[in-house]
C-alpha cells in the first residue's frame, strides 16, 4: 500500500493532495473572510450568511473582478451561479448518455 501526503485547510478542513493548492485555497478563504467582514460593517441588514456568500463569490473570482474594475465589465458574465452550474453539468451528463 502506498502512502499519500494530504494537506488540510486550516479554515474548513478541506483536504488537498498538493500543498500549493491547499495554500491557495486557504488564501482564498482568508480573502473571502476579510471581504465578508467589510460588507457586514458597511451594509445594514446584511446577514452573516449573505456577507459570507458574497465574500466567497468575490474571492473565488478575484481575477474576473480585478478585470472588471479595470474596465472589462463584460468579464463578469463568466461568473455562473452554483445552481445554474449544477443544472448545466447535469444536462451535459444526461446528453452524453
C-alpha positions, 0 to 999 in steps of 0.5 A: 500500500502506498502512502499519500501526503494530504494537506488540510485547510486550516479554515474548513478542513478541506483536504488537498493532495498538493500543498500549493493548492491547499495554500491557495485555497486557504488564501482564498478563504482568508480573502473571502473572510476579510471581504465578508467582514467589510460588507457586514460593517458597511451594509445594514441588514446584511446577514452573516450568511449573505456577507459570507456568500458574497465574500466567497463569490468575490474571492473565488473570482478575484481575477474576473473582478480585478478585470472588471474594475479595470474596465472589462465589465463584460468579464463578469458574465463568466461568473455562473451561479452554483445552481445554474452550474449544477443544472448545466453539468447535469444536462451535459451528463444526461446528453452524453448518455 
